């Protein structure tokens, strides 16, 4: 450890290991950090950290002194994890799950997410298994590692993409992801994880029984362009034109891994002069072309220039800056880029002329956004945050750069309706909510009547000027993208409107089944951004304070009932999860027992062959029968537990489904309660009497009697932040304040590591609970998220903390700074 002074730390975001170059990720004790230079190492790699100099890192990395449970992972953290395990292609489908929800994915759920390829499904499930078991690796001793370490230099390791599930020769675990999963030696053929390649591998020896994978990209034409690319381009264009195919769909939809593997192997073994792709369908050929771009050692737009290209998307002279960067790309790579981009322009032209699809080739932007440009491996997480810039860059390459191909005409925008950055008319309508998140839109609409709707900016608004129509239908929220085409706005290019306002007005009078047969509804109830209404506008016109007060009580009662149901489901899910863990331990124990009994049976059978006396043979036979009976009993018990495991998993999925359906309604009820609360305050009712009525379910006062009621009521202390919140208070001061107070006394203080910390007195001790901030609010433990700190305190003033921590079986009963 010379030079480095390592200490155990915990991670939330993935961090590159300074020894092996792979990423450290997971929630357990997976890594260490030098307290001097701040370099990080895998737990396994730390014995080699003396081989690197103790030099300060150029950029700081986030580490923590206490564990960071998966419950605090944000959606961005989940996407970062997907990026470093080579699953960034599925960030959109999987990135909206919490880390805890990821664990409940199975093949059935992946099918529902339209991830149906068996290889991809298994790759995802293997990666989830590794996340669950990240701190359970069996480590080699330092001596064993040292004995193997020098062998790394003997191998000719290259980063490879594998088309089947491959096991690492060192740790016997599967390689993770679907591209660039690990290393293979070009000499002996062994396959290992990136990390394992630097931890100790067998000597490099020729192995006749191991196939050395031939890279289907190694064979090139006279211009040094891989044949897999040049021949695929040729086949797609020739057959696409001849068949009049929709080439946008050919590229947008994935081919089967099995079919692509056959074509890749065909490119590996076939002579260049004999290549004939007529037996492969267009989607498979396009899939291999995309794979060729993604699996190459470097992207066509070099990773070394990644930062320059991303910066160019923010430059006021973006087009010229991109063209300048293209001029600096090496000639051999530029030849391939020229071929691919010219091909995409011809695809665009085919769609415009043969299939009458006007406007920009928007369908191609997301398909090639990661295929043409990706960051260096040590910055792969940038894919999480630069998605929109990738789209903008691909658009610039196709529309503003010259590839010696005629581009289709793009019609001018109609005057007055379409601007460069969206529909100017929207600023005058209430139902346009601007840049709000998908989750916020879902919360606003959840629980409402069919036909409630709003419009918000799409994730591609800044680059493309697109919007999203969110509408309630059939008990769920439907999202429809409103694309900006060169002729106006629409759900597709075949039916355009001058503006988004015109589109909405049309569908207020006509059913959406014109667009999609199953959407048999009109746009009936517009939401209002000005009042932040969470109910149709007509319901905001209540004139009677008493009626609104009664409505608030009904909403509050329903909210509390739904929360009680939800908490019960959470508790039951936790109980089943614990049962599953115990059952899995029991299954492993039975497996070990059966293995031991089988060995014992084989040994006895061998001994029975050697005995001479009949009575000894009879004894051995009875003994063998006895052992077989015990094996059968253990096997039956194992099967019984497995059946119970399957049933428990099924019940967990049922609870998860219930929670998933209930969560939006709870959020909607909570925010409806806030809306009506504000409405009543704005109409002359004090906060004190509203809260008192909610807590005590007191008779609702008439507006005229409000003054007398205010005099009689007091604000519950849970709503007075000054009674319990101190931003600058230190841990030691909190302990001193709470130590002598009764059980349930509490305060909330600020924190450098967390959003806040809840300190609470219980049984003569002071406990500290971190409060985390998410994009939806604050939480002590998933999945309960509150819109504000006040809501959290109010909830736990009548609900025990014991549901999250059995040692804290108390409610928040006394604010530390409240005056008696």
Residue, then its C-alpha position, 0 to 999 in steps of 0.5 A: x500500500x506504499x504511498x496510498x492511505x486507503x480507507x473504506x468508503x461507499x459509493x452512489x454514482x459509479x467511479x473508475x478504479x485507478x488500478x483496473x480501469x473498470x467501474x466501482x458500483x454497488x451499495x455494499x463494501x465494494x471499494x476503498x479510497x486513498x485519503x490523500x490523493x482521492x483515487x478509488x480502487x475496487x475492494x479486490x484491487x486495493x492490494x495492487x494500489x501500490x503500483x499506482x502513484x499517489x497523485x491527486x485526481x483531476x476531478x473530485x469523486x463522490x464517496x461516503x463514509x456510511x452505506x448508501x442504500x439502493x433506496x436513495x438511488x435517483x433515476x439518474x443513478x440508475x441510468x449511470x449504473x445502466x451505462x457502466x454495465x453496458x446497457x445504456x441502450x435501455x436507459x429509457x425503458x429501465x431508467x424510470x424504475x427505482x433501484x429497488x423496483x429493478x430487483x422485481x424485473x423478470x422476463x414477463x415484465x421485460x416482455x411488457x417493456x418490449x424487451x423480448x430478445x432472449x439474449x438481452x433479457x438474460x443479460x439484464x437479469x444477470x446484471x440485476x443479480x450482480x447488483x444484488x450480490x455485489x459485495x459477495x465475491x470470493x476474493x483471492x489472497x494477496x499471494x495468489x493475486x501476485x502469483x498471477x499478476x504478471x501474466x496480464x502482460x503475456x496476453x493480447x487482451x482486446x475489448x470484445x462484444x459477445x453475442x452469447x452469455x459468456x462466463x469469466x474464466x477467473x470468477x465464473x460469473x457472466x459478463x455483463x451487458x450487451x456490448x463491450x462486455x469484457x476482454x478476450x485474449x487474441x492468442x489463447x481465447x480466454x474471456x474475462x471481465x475488465x477487472x478480472x483481467x488485472x487481478x490474476x488470470x492463467x498463463x497465456x497458452x494455446x487452447x485447442x478447445x477454445x474458439x478465438x472469436x473473429x471480429x466481423x469488423x476486421x475484414x475491410x474493402x480497399x478503402x478500409x471500410x469494414x465489409x459488414x458496413x459497406x455491404x449492409x449499406x448496399x443491400x439495404x439501399x438496393x432491396x429497400x428501393x426495390x421493395x418500397x420498404x419503410x426504411x425508417x421502421x427497418x432501422x427503428x425496430x430491433x432484430x433478433x440477436x440469434x439472426x444477427x449472430x448468423x449474419x455476423x458469423x457469415x461476414x467472418x467466414x465468407x470471402x468478400x467476392x462471395x457475399x450475398x445477403x439475399x437470404x437475410x431480412x432487411x431488419x437483420x441487416x440493419x441490426x448488424x450495421x447498427x451493431x458494427x457502429x456500436x461495437x467498434x473499438x471507437x465510435x466514428x466520431x472519435x471518443x477523444x473528440x467527444x467533449x468538442x462535439x458536445x460543446x459544439x451543440x451549445x455554440x451559436x455557430x454550431x453547424x460551422x463548428x461541427x464542420x470544422x471538427x469533421x475536418x480533423x477526423x482521420x481519413x480512414x475513419x472519415x471514409x466510413x463516416x462519409x459512407x454511413x452519412x451519405x447512406x442516411x441521406x439516401x434513406x431520408x430521400x427514399x422516404x420522402x420520394x417513394x413513401x411521401x414522408x415529408x420533413x426532417x428524418x427525425x426517426x433516424x436521430x435516436x437510432x444513431x445518436x449513440x451509434x455515431x458518437x460515444x464518450x471514452x469509457x472513463x466518461x461513459x456516464x455522460x450518456x445519461x446527461x447528454x442525450x439531447x445533445x446527441x440528438x441535436x448533433x445527429x440532426x446537424x450532421x444530416x441537415x447542415x453537413x455536406x455528404x455529396x448527396x442531394x437532400x430532400x426539400x424541407x417545406x417552409x414553416x407556415x407563417x405565424x404559427x411555428x417558431x424555431x423554438x416551439x408554438x408561440x400561441x401556447x403562452x396564452x392557454x392555461x392547459x400548457x404547463x411548459x417544462x414540467x416532468x412526466x412524473x408531475x404530469x402524471x400526478x396532476x392527472x391521476x385519479x381524474x375523469x377520462x378526458x382530463x388533459x394537459x400539454x407539456x414540453x417534450x424531452x426533445x423540446x429544446x432541440x426539436x420543438x416537440x411537445x407531449x399531450x398527457x391525457x387521462x383515459x381508461x384509468x391510466x395516463x396516456x402520453x402522445x408526442x406532438x412532433x414539430x414537422x416542417x409543415x406544422x404540428x401533429x401526432x404524425x406527418x400525415x395530419x398536420x395543424x398550423x399550431x398546437x392550439x389548433x391541434x388541441x381545439x380539433x380534438x376537443x371536438x373530435x375523438x382521438x380515435x382518429x389517431x388511435x382506435x383505442x382512444x375513444x375520447x375527446x379532450x374534455x377537461x383542460x388543466x390550468x397551470x395558473x391555478x395549478x389545478x389538479x381537477x377539471x376547471x369547472x370544479x374550481x368554480x365552487x362558490x360555497x366555502x362550506x362545500x369546498x371544506x367538505x370536499x377537502x375533508x372527503x379528499x383527506x379521508x380518502x388520502x389517509x385510507x389509501x396511505x394506510x392500504x399502501x403502507x400495509x402492502x409495503x409491509x407485506x412486500x417486505x415480509x415476503x422479501x424476508x421470507x424469500x431470503x430465508x427460503x433461498x438460504x434453505x434451498x442452498x442448504x438443501x443443495x449442499x446436503x443433497x450434494x454431500x449425500x450423493x457423494x456419500x451414496x457413491x462412496x457406499x456403492x463403491x464399497x458395496x462392490x468390494x464386500x464379500x459377506x452376504x450380510x455385509x452386502x445386505x447392510x450396505x444395500x440397506x444403508x444405500x436405500x436409507x441414503x437414497x430416501x434422505x436424498x429423496x426427502x431433501x429433494x422433495x423439501x427443496x421442491x416444496x420451498x421452490x414452489x413456495x418461493x415461486x408463489x411468494x414472488x408472484x404475490x410480491x408482483x401482485x403487491x407491486x402492481x397494486x402499489x404501482x396503480x395506487x401510487x399516482x392516486x395517492x400523489x394526486x390526492x395529496x396535491x388535490x388536498x394542497x390545492x383546496x387548502x390554498x383555495x380555502x386560505x385565499x377565500x378567508x379561512x385560516x390555516x389553523x382552522x383547516x388543519x384543526x378540522x382535518x385533524x379532529x374532523x371538527x364541524x366545518x364552520x361557515x365563512x361568516x363564523x371564521x373569525x370566531x373559529x380562528x380565535x378558538x383554534x391553534x395551529x398544530x405544532x407539526x405545521x410550525x417549522x420554527x418548532x422543530x427545524x434548525x438548518x445550522x444545528x450540529x449533531x452534538x447540539x441535537x443530542x444535547x437538546x434532545x437527551x433529557x426530553x421524553x420519548x418522541x421529542x424530535x427536531x430536524x437539522x440541515x446536513x452536508x450529506x443529506x437533504x436533512x437529518x431527523x433527530x429523535x429521542x427514544x428510551x434515553x438515547x438520541x437517534x438520527x435518520x437521514x431524510x433524502x430528497x428525490x425529484x418528487x419530494x423528500x423521504x425517509x425510506x422508499x417508497x413513501x415520498x412527500x411533497x414537502x418536509x411539513x408533509x413528512x413530519x405530519x405523516x410521522x406524527x401519527x404513523x410510527x417510524x417502526x415500519x422502517x426501523x423496528x428500533x424506532x417504534x414511536x411517532x413524532x410527538x413533541x417538537x423540540x423547540x415548541x413552547x409549552 
